[in-house]
Amino acid sequence: MTKESLLIRNALIIDPDIHPVRGNILVSGAEITEVGPNAGEGCRPDRIIDARGGIAVPGFVSAHYHSHDVLLRGSFEPLPLEGWYMVAVPPNYPKRSREEIKARAMLGALECLRGGITTIQDMATVYPFDEDHVAAMLEAYEEVGIRVVLALQVADVPGQKGVPFWEEVIPKELHNSLTASVKPIGSASSIIELLRGQLARWQGRSERVTWGLGPATPENCSTEFLEKIAALSAETHCRVFTHVYESKSMALNARRHYADFGGSLIRYMESVGLLNDRLTMAHCVWLTQDEIERVARAGTSISVNPVSNLKTKSGVAPIREMIEAGVRIALGTDNCSCSDAQNMFQSMKLFCLLTAASHGGDGPPAAADALRAATQGSAVAVGLGGKVGRIAEGFKADFSILDPYDPALQPMNDPVRQVVYSEGGRAVRHVVVHGEVVVHDGKSTRIDEVAFAEEVERLMPTLRSDLAAILQRNRIYAPYLRKAHELTLREDIGLNRFIATPL
């Protein structure tokens, strides 16, 4: 079959590693074949889009995202992470319908595309596990046209076992109803076989879908399970995605339960064979300096999520220390119920400004660092380094065109700084994924957005009813959860990641 060609004319092409250049982008099939002032001259492309001087930005890559709570956006005020577990994560809810599973995956993907995010790493919880629900998610991604790295979030140890003070302060008769981040769906061996089956069924069936492995957190996984995950990763070359030190309670748990490793999750992960260049750890707010340096030496990626870390009262990640140590840094957008928006512009801005607030003195990150993390850094973190994240010859044709007449981009003093500090997503006009224009003039080319919005609203009464029941149930737990959180904040673990010392 003849490859279709696309020519983007008259764009201001930006990249964190080069000076912006005005020119054209020629696409053949799924790849960029030529970039520059004279790109595409003399050819007769199948389609031409005149960017009218608009900014061409590499497609953003959200290196940490969860599709399972998209329909809960706007449901909660800021909550400590462990309290948020009790209201937002799937094990709290009855089994969802196939239609709801597909709708939430599609809605999240649509929002990402509309904001210039062309690739997502979806660490999705399917609980209770249903293979048809995985199929529904993949159908949604195929229909909307996004690129995805899917890793099913799994664990073999109950989540509440890793939360300090829960078992001490919560009455024993309530323990069976506690829900932290995940619930086990089987033994270590049975989950590994389930993951093997998913890889055998789905890996390689779509050019826009690749797979990873998603042990929820080290605390929620047995040593046997993590060793088996490490072995499966080496065998299949799949990346591993997990949560590390998202909150102070996770760091306190490490100090208490990993004494053989100096109270360090990072040293523990080294021991089970996970700390390597196939691992991406989300958050890492409470890393020590020694741990940061170990991560850098291992070539492990860290996906920071500044928006959700603020809303879950988890603190500010040591971004400057990571950069100075040479850590591979990526950016994520996390859950819709604890960040409320799949918006990489918000993540990039906070990536810079939170460090300015927590450190004060001169030093990174600058706007170009944020753009690099959201594109090239995140591409490496999801296993697509050298394939996406740049507008350059040989890369996949994943990019966005921003409206040059949007007020946030006027006057054009510095395009990189204005993309990071001024723009919020409003200026995204066209989005290309895998060589296909999937958003044109701000609307999806794949789905009827009005009809889809009506379908989502049709599905919401059941979810809203279930949420109301959960909120009612949690009134019993609220004082105990608050007490456990206060006790955790009072503990001295040798570092502080809050801009102001709490309590």
C-alpha positions in Angstrom: 0.0 0.0 0.0 1.2 3.5 -0.8 2.0 5.5 2.3 -0.2 8.7 2.7 1.8 11.9 3.1 1.1 15.0 5.1 2.8 18.4 4.9 2.6 20.9 7.7 3.6 24.3 6.3 4.7 27.6 7.9 5.3 26.3 11.5 7.6 27.5 14.2 9.1 24.2 15.2 10.4 23.9 18.8 12.5 21.4 20.5 14.2 21.7 23.9 17.6 20.9 22.4 17.6 23.3 19.4 16.7 26.9 18.7 13.2 27.2 17.2 13.1 27.1 13.4 10.5 28.3 11.0 9.7 25.7 8.4 7.7 22.7 7.3 7.2 19.1 8.5 6.8 16.3 5.9 5.2 13.1 7.0 5.1 9.8 5.1 2.9 7.2 6.6 3.6 7.2 10.4 7.0 8.8 10.3 8.5 12.3 9.9 10.7 12.2 6.8 11.9 15.8 6.5 11.9 18.9 8.7 13.2 22.4 7.8 12.6 25.6 5.9 12.3 23.8 2.5 10.9 20.4 3.7 8.4 19.0 1.2 9.3 21.3 -1.6 8.6 19.7 -5.0 6.5 16.9 -3.5 2.7 16.5 -3.9 1.4 15.4 -0.5 -2.0 13.9 0.0 -2.8 16.5 2.6 -1.5 20.0 3.5 -2.1 21.9 6.7 -1.1 25.5 6.8 0.1 26.2 10.4 0.0 30.0 9.7 3.0 30.5 11.9 1.7 28.3 14.7 4.0 26.5 17.1 4.7 22.9 16.3 5.4 21.0 19.6 6.5 17.4 19.9 3.7 15.3 21.2 3.6 15.2 25.0 4.1 11.8 26.6 2.4 11.4 30.0 4.7 8.9 31.6 2.2 8.2 34.5 -1.5 8.1 34.1 -4.4 5.9 35.3 -7.6 5.5 33.2 -9.6 3.8 35.9 -11.0 6.9 37.7 -11.5 9.3 34.8 -15.2 9.6 35.5 -14.5 10.8 39.1 -12.9 14.1 38.1 -14.1 16.9 40.3 -15.4 14.6 43.0 -13.0 15.4 45.8 -11.3 18.3 47.6 -7.6 17.8 48.5 -7.2 14.6 50.6 -4.1 12.9 52.1 -3.1 10.1 49.7 -4.2 7.3 52.0 -7.6 8.9 52.5 -8.0 9.3 48.8 -7.4 5.5 48.4 -10.6 4.9 50.3 -12.8 6.8 47.9 -11.2 6.7 44.5 -9.5 3.4 43.6 -11.5 0.5 41.9 -11.5 -2.0 44.7 -13.9 0.3 46.6 -16.5 0.0 43.9 -18.7 -2.8 42.6 -17.6 -4.3 39.3 -18.2 -1.8 36.5 -20.0 -2.4 33.2 -18.1 -2.9 30.0 -19.7 0.3 28.6 -18.3 2.3 31.6 -14.8 0.8 31.3 -14.7 1.8 27.6 -16.2 5.2 28.1 -13.8 6.2 30.9 -10.8 5.0 28.8 -12.0 6.9 25.8 -12.8 10.1 27.7 -9.4 10.2 29.3 -7.7 9.6 26.0 -9.8 12.3 24.3 -8.8 14.8 26.9 -5.2 14.0 26.5 -5.3 14.4 22.8 -7.2 17.7 23.0 -4.3 19.0 25.1 -1.5 17.7 23.0 -0.7 14.5 24.8 -0.1 11.9 22.1 1.2 9.0 24.2 0.0 7.8 27.7 1.4 5.2 30.0 -1.8 3.8 31.4 -1.2 2.0 34.7 -4.8 0.7 34.8 -6.4 -1.2 37.6 -9.0 -3.8 36.3 -10.6 -5.1 39.5 -12.0 -7.6 39.7 -10.0 -8.8 36.7 -12.0 -9.3 33.5 -10.3 -9.9 30.2 -13.2 -8.4 28.3 -12.6 -5.1 30.2 -9.0 -5.1 28.9 -10.4 -5.5 25.5 -12.8 -2.6 26.0 -10.0 -0.3 27.0 -8.0 -1.3 23.9 -11.0 -0.7 21.7 -11.4 2.8 23.2 -7.7 3.6 22.5 -8.0 2.3 19.0 -11.1 4.3 18.2 -9.8 7.6 19.6 -6.4 7.2 18.0 -3.9 7.7 20.9 -0.6 5.9 21.5 -0.6 4.0 24.7 1.8 1.9 26.8 -0.5 -0.2 28.9 0.5 -1.9 32.2 -2.1 -3.6 34.3 -1.6 -2.5 37.9 -1.3 -5.6 40.1 -0.2 -6.7 43.6 -0.2 -9.8 45.8 -0.2 -8.2 49.2 -3.2 -6.2 50.6 -2.6 -2.5 50.3 -3.4 -1.6 53.9 -0.5 -3.6 55.1 1.8 -0.9 53.9 0.1 2.1 55.5 1.6 3.2 58.9 -0.8 3.4 61.9 -3.8 2.0 60.1 -3.9 -1.3 61.9 -3.0 0.4 65.2 -5.7 3.2 65.2 -8.5 1.7 63.2 -10.7 -0.7 65.2 -10.1 -4.4 64.2 -13.7 -4.9 63.3 -13.2 -2.4 60.4 -10.0 -3.9 59.0 -11.7 -6.2 56.5 -13.2 -3.2 54.8 -10.0 -1.1 54.4 -8.9 -0.4 50.9 -5.6 1.0 50.0 -4.2 1.4 46.4 -5.0 -2.2 45.2 -6.3 -5.6 46.3 -4.6 -8.9 45.3 -6.1 -10.7 42.3 -4.2 -13.9 43.1 -0.9 -15.4 44.2 2.5 -14.3 42.8 2.6 -17.2 40.4 -1.0 -16.9 39.2 -0.6 -13.2 38.5 2.6 -13.7 36.5 0.8 -16.3 34.4 -2.1 -13.9 33.9 0.3 -11.2 32.7 2.0 -13.7 30.4 -1.4 -14.5 28.9 -2.2 -10.8 28.3 1.2 -10.3 26.6 0.6 -13.3 24.4 -2.8 -12.2 23.4 -2.3 -8.5 22.9 1.4 -7.5 22.4 2.1 -6.6 18.8 -1.5 -6.4 17.6 -1.5 -2.7 17.3 1.2 -0.3 16.1 0.0 2.3 18.7 -0.2 0.0 21.7 2.8 -1.5 23.6 2.8 -3.2 27.0 4.5 -2.9 30.3 4.3 -4.5 33.7 2.7 -2.7 36.6 3.4 -3.9 40.2 1.5 -1.3 42.2 4.1 -0.5 44.9 7.0 -2.5 46.4 5.1 -2.6 49.7 2.1 -4.2 48.1 4.2 -6.9 46.4 5.9 -9.9 48.0 9.6 -10.4 47.4 8.8 -13.5 45.3 6.4 -11.5 43.2 8.9 -8.7 42.5 11.6 -11.1 41.6 9.2 -12.8 39.2 8.3 -9.4 37.7 12.0 -8.6 37.2 12.6 -12.0 35.5 9.5 -11.5 33.2 10.7 -8.0 32.3 14.2 -9.3 31.4 12.6 -12.1 29.3 10.0 -10.0 27.5 11.9 -6.7 27.4 8.8 -5.0 28.9 9.3 -2.0 31.1 8.2 -2.0 34.7 6.1 0.8 36.1 5.5 1.2 39.9 4.8 3.8 42.6 7.7 4.7 44.9 7.7 7.1 47.9 4.6 9.0 46.8 3.8 10.1 50.3 5.5 10.4 53.7 3.7 7.3 54.9 5.4 5.3 52.2 8.8 6.5 53.3 7.9 5.8 56.9 6.8 2.3 56.0 10.2 1.7 54.4 12.1 2.9 57.5 10.0 0.5 59.6 9.9 -2.6 57.4 13.1 -2.6 55.2 15.6 -2.4 58.0 17.8 -5.0 56.3 18.2 -2.5 53.4 18.9 0.6 55.6 15.2 1.5 55.5 15.4 2.1 51.8 13.0 0.9 49.1 15.6 1.7 46.5 18.2 -0.6 48.0 15.5 -3.2 48.4 14.5 -2.9 44.7 18.2 -3.3 43.8 18.2 -6.6 45.7 15.3 -8.0 43.8 16.7 -7.1 40.4 14.3 -4.3 39.5 16.5 -1.2 39.7 17.7 -0.9 36.2 17.1 1.0 32.9 13.8 -0.9 32.3 12.2 0.6 35.4 10.1 3.8 35.7 9.2 4.9 39.2 6.3 7.3 39.6 6.4 10.2 42.1 9.6 9.6 44.3 8.7 12.6 46.4 10.5 11.2 49.5 13.8 10.0 48.0 17.0 10.6 50.1 20.1 12.0 48.4 21.8 8.6 48.5 18.7 7.0 46.8 18.7 9.7 44.1 22.3 8.9 43.3 21.6 5.2 43.2 18.7 5.8 40.8 20.9 7.9 38.5 23.6 5.2 38.4 21.1 2.5 37.6 19.6 4.5 34.6 16.1 4.2 36.1 13.6 6.8 35.1 11.4 8.8 37.5 8.1 10.2 36.4 7.2 13.2 38.6 3.6 14.2 39.0 3.5 17.7 40.6 -0.3 18.3 40.3 -1.5 15.1 42.0 1.3 15.3 44.6 -0.2 18.7 45.7 -3.8 17.5 45.8 -2.9 14.4 47.8 -0.9 16.4 50.3 2.2 14.3 49.5 4.8 17.1 49.2 7.2 18.4 46.6 9.6 16.0 44.7 13.3 16.9 44.9 13.4 17.8 41.2 16.5 19.9 41.3 18.5 17.2 43.1 17.3 14.7 40.5 18.5 16.9 37.7 21.8 17.6 39.3 22.4 13.9 39.9 21.7 13.0 36.3 18.4 11.1 36.9 16.3 10.4 33.8 13.3 12.6 34.5 9.8 12.3 33.0 6.5 14.0 33.6 3.1 12.5 34.3 -0.5 13.7 34.7 -1.7 10.9 37.1 -5.3 10.2 38.0 -8.3 12.4 37.0 -9.6 12.2 40.6 -6.4 13.5 42.2 -5.2 15.9 39.5 -8.6 16.5 37.9 -7.0 17.3 34.5 -4.9 15.5 31.9 -3.0 18.7 31.2 0.8 18.6 30.6 1.0 22.3 30.5 0.0 22.4 34.2 2.6 19.7 34.9 5.4 21.5 33.1 4.6 24.8 34.8 4.6 23.3 38.3 7.7 21.2 37.5 9.6 24.5 37.3 7.7 26.7 39.8 7.5 24.3 42.7 11.3 23.9 42.7 11.6 27.7 42.7 9.4 27.8 45.8 11.0 24.9 47.7 14.7 25.9 46.9 14.7 29.7 46.3 18.2 30.0 45.0 19.4 29.8 41.4 19.4 26.5 39.6 17.3 24.2 37.5 14.7 23.4 36.2 14.1 26.0 33.5 11.4 25.9 30.9 13.4 23.9 28.5 14.0 21.2 31.2 10.2 20.9 31.7 9.6 20.6 27.9 12.4 18.0 27.7 10.9 16.0 30.6 7.4 16.1 29.0 8.7 14.9 25.6 12.1 13.2 25.3 12.4 12.2 29.0 8.9 10.7 29.1 9.5 8.9 25.8 12.5 7.2 27.4 10.5 6.4 30.5 7.8 4.6 28.6 10.1 2.6 26.4 9.7 4.8 23.3 13.0 6.8 23.4 14.2 7.6 19.9 10.8 6.9 18.5 8.6 9.7 19.9 9.2 13.0 21.7 10.9 15.0 19.0 10.0 16.6 15.7 12.9 15.1 13.7 13.5 12.9 10.8 13.0 9.2 11.6 10.7 9.8 14.6 7.0 8.9 14.6 4.8 11.7 13.5 3.4 12.6 16.9 3.1 16.4 17.4 0.7 19.3 17.9 0.2 22.7 16.3 -0.6 25.6 18.6 -2.7 28.6 17.4 -0.2 31.5 17.0 -3.0 34.0 17.6 -3.9 32.7 21.0 -3.4 35.5 23.6 -1.0 33.2 25.6 1.3 33.2 22.7 1.2 37.0 22.0 3.5 38.7 21.7 5.9 35.9 20.9 8.9 36.7 23.1 10.1 33.2 23.8 8.2 30.2 22.4 9.5 27.6 24.8 8.9 29.7 27.9 5.4 30.7 26.7 4.5 27.1 26.0 5.6 26.2 29.6 4.5 29.2 31.6 1.8 30.9 29.6 -0.2 28.3 27.6 -2.7 26.0 29.3 -3.9 23.9 26.5 -6.4 26.3 24.9 -4.2 27.0 21.9 -3.9 23.4 20.7 -5.5 23.3 17.3 -4.2 20.2 15.5 -2.8 17.0 16.8 -1.1 14.3 14.8 -0.5 10.7 16.0 1.3 8.1 14.0 1.0 10.4 11.0 -2.8 10.8 11.3 -4.5 14.0 12.1 -6.6 12.9 15.1 -7.6 16.4 16.3 -8.3 19.1 13.7 -9.4 22.7 14.6 -9.7 21.5 18.2 -12.0 18.6 17.6 -11.6 14.9 17.4 -11.6 13.5 13.8 -12.4 10.0 15.1 -15.5 10.4 17.3 -18.6 12.5 17.5 -17.8 14.4 20.7 -21.3 15.6 21.4 -22.8 12.1 21.1 -20.0 10.7 23.2 -20.6 13.2 26.0 -24.3 12.2 26.0 -23.2 8.6 26.3 -21.0 9.4 29.3 -23.7 11.2 31.0 -26.1 8.3 30.5 -23.6 6.0 32.3 -23.1 8.3 35.3 -26.1 7.7 37.6 -24.9 4.3 38.6 -21.4 5.6 39.4 -22.7 8.6 41.3 -24.9 6.3 43.4 -21.9 4.0 44.2 -19.8 7.0 45.1 -22.5 8.4 47.4 -22.5 5.0 49.2 -18.7 5.0 49.6 -18.7 8.5 50.9 -21.3 7.6 53.5 -19.4 4.5 54.5 -16.2 6.5 54.9 -17.7 8.8 57.6 -17.0 5.9 60.0 -13.3 5.8 58.9 -12.6 9.5 58.6 -11.5 10.2 62.2 -9.2 7.2 62.3 -7.7 8.0 58.9 -7.1 11.6 60.1 -5.4 10.4 63.2 -3.1 8.0 61.3 -2.1 10.8 58.9 -1.4 13.2 61.8 0.8 10.5 63.5 2.7 10.0 60.3 3.4 13.7 59.9 4.9 13.8 63.4 7.4 11.1 62.6 11.0 12.1 62.0 12.3 10.2 59.0 15.4 12.4 58.4 14.0 14.6 55.6 11.1 16.9 54.8 9.4 17.4 51.4 6.8 20.0 52.4 7.5 23.6 51.6 6.3 24.5 55.1 6.7 22.0 58.0 3.3 20.6 58.8 1.8 20.7 62.3 
